[in-house]
Amino acid sequence: MERIAGIAAPTKATYLGDPQGAADGLVAQYDAAAASEYDYEDFCGVHRGEAGVPAARVRFSLAEEASEGEVARIFKRYRMGKAALAGVKVSVLYFECSSKTFSLGAGATVLVRGEFRATNEPSEPEDAAREDTLRVVYEASSALSGLLGCEANAGLPGTFTMPSEV
């Protein structure tokens, strides 16, 4: 994440995040029927120095549907989860989570939207940057899937390999 965020040694990096808090927040949104794709739960981030705007961050929200239509030119679409969009500074991964954690323990299947966003332009070729941003959102999504108790790892692969383009 530091490389994508443009944080090189010896620059101090400050890491922020509350993965369990993000998982709990998504469950609370769902159970209160207050979920919106624009109500993000911060999962993790890295800052240059002590504070300010994150140099890179991962956040999650609940979504009604995965992006299936026309996408902005900054993205390429890949075969992962329900939908995966990767750009050089931003990647989005949608995945379905079936878990007893939702609906006050009764269980439900929800669509989760994960987003990685970096503020700096990448210092690597575009294809490598897309792979890196997609890898970060995949790793965070896999971790969130575990925290939520999603069945079958939410349909995400066990390890990251760059998926084929759609």
C-alpha positions in Angstrom: 0.0 0.0 0.0 2.9 2.4 0.7 4.3 2.0 -2.8 0.9 2.7 -4.4 0.4 5.7 -2.1 3.8 7.1 -3.1 5.3 6.8 0.4 9.0 6.0 0.1 11.5 5.4 2.9 12.4 7.3 5.1 9.1 9.1 5.0 7.0 8.3 8.1 3.7 6.5 7.3 0.8 6.4 9.8 -1.6 3.6 9.4 -5.2 3.9 10.4 -8.0 1.4 10.4 -10.5 -0.6 12.3 -11.4 -3.6 10.2 -13.7 -5.1 12.9 -15.4 -1.7 13.3 -16.0 -1.6 9.5 -17.6 -5.1 9.6 -19.7 -4.2 12.6 -20.8 -0.9 10.9 -22.0 -2.8 7.8 -24.0 -5.2 9.9 -25.5 -2.3 11.9 -26.5 -0.5 8.6 -28.1 -3.6 7.2 -30.0 -4.5 10.4 -31.3 -0.9 10.8 -32.4 -1.0 7.1 -30.3 2.2 6.6 -27.7 0.9 4.1 -26.6 3.0 1.2 -23.8 2.5 -1.3 -22.6 6.0 -0.2 -22.5 5.2 3.6 -18.9 4.0 3.7 -17.2 2.2 6.6 -13.4 2.9 6.6 -11.5 -0.3 6.7 -7.8 0.8 6.6 -5.7 3.6 5.3 -2.2 5.1 5.2 -1.1 8.7 5.7 2.1 10.4 4.8 3.3 11.7 8.1 0.9 12.1 11.0 -2.4 13.2 9.6 -4.3 14.8 6.9 -5.9 13.3 3.8 -5.1 9.6 3.4 -2.6 8.8 0.8 -4.5 5.6 0.2 -7.5 3.9 1.8 -9.9 1.0 1.6 -13.6 1.4 2.5 -16.7 -0.7 2.2 -20.4 -0.1 1.8 -23.5 -2.2 1.1 -24.9 -1.9 -2.5 -28.1 -2.6 -4.2 -26.5 -3.9 -7.4 -23.1 -4.4 -8.9 -21.9 -2.1 -11.7 -22.7 -4.0 -14.9 -23.2 -1.3 -17.5 -20.9 1.2 -19.1 -18.0 2.2 -16.8 -15.8 5.3 -16.8 -12.8 5.1 -19.2 -10.4 5.1 -16.2 -11.5 1.5 -15.4 -11.1 -1.9 -16.9 -13.5 -4.6 -15.9 -12.2 -8.0 -14.6 -13.7 -11.4 -13.7 -13.7 -11.5 -9.9 -16.5 -11.5 -7.3 -19.7 -10.1 -8.7 -17.9 -7.3 -10.5 -14.4 -5.9 -10.4 -13.3 -2.6 -11.8 -9.6 -1.6 -11.7 -8.0 1.8 -12.5 -4.5 3.0 -11.8 -5.6 4.9 -8.6 -9.0 3.4 -7.8 -10.3 -0.2 -7.8 -13.8 -1.4 -6.9 -14.8 -5.0 -6.0 -18.3 -6.2 -5.5 -19.0 -9.5 -3.7 -21.9 -11.3 -2.2 -21.7 -12.2 1.5 -24.1 -14.8 2.9 -23.8 -14.8 6.6 -25.7 -15.4 9.8 -24.2 -12.2 11.1 -26.9 -10.2 9.3 -30.6 -9.8 10.2 -29.9 -10.0 13.9 -28.5 -13.5 13.6 -31.2 -14.8 11.2 -28.8 -14.5 8.2 -29.0 -12.8 4.9 -27.1 -12.4 1.6 -25.9 -8.9 1.0 -23.9 -7.2 -1.8 -20.7 -5.6 -0.5 -18.8 -2.9 -2.4 -15.1 -2.5 -1.6 -13.1 0.4 -2.8 -9.4 1.2 -2.8 -8.4 4.8 -3.6 -5.0 6.4 -3.8 -4.4 10.1 -4.1 -1.2 10.1 -6.0 -0.5 9.2 -9.6 1.2 5.8 -9.8 4.9 5.6 -10.5 4.6 2.3 -12.4 3.1 1.2 -15.8 -0.7 1.3 -16.0 -1.2 -2.5 -16.1 1.0 -3.0 -13.0 -0.9 -0.2 -11.2 -4.3 -1.8 -12.0 -3.0 -5.1 -10.7 -1.8 -3.5 -7.5 -4.9 -1.5 -6.8 -7.1 -4.6 -7.4 -4.8 -6.7 -5.2 -5.3 -4.3 -2.3 -9.1 -4.2 -2.5 -9.1 -8.0 -3.0 -7.0 -8.6 0.2 -9.1 -6.2 2.2 -12.3 -7.9 0.9 -11.1 -11.3 1.8 -10.3 -10.1 5.3 -13.7 -8.5 5.6 -15.4 -11.6 4.3 -13.7 -13.5 7.2 -14.8 -10.9 9.8 -18.4 -11.1 8.6 -18.4 -14.9 8.5 -19.3 -15.0 4.8 -19.9 -18.5 3.4 -17.4 -19.8 1.0 -15.2 -16.7 1.3 -17.9 -14.8 -0.4 -17.0 -16.4 -3.7 -13.6 -14.8 -3.8 -10.5 -16.8 -4.8 -8.3 -18.2 -2.0 -5.3 -16.3 -3.3 -4.9 -13.3 -5.6 -3.9 -13.8 -9.2 -4.7 -11.1 -11.7 -8.1 -12.2 -13.2 -8.9 -12.0 -16.9 -10.3 -8.9 -18.4 -14.0 -8.9 -19.3 
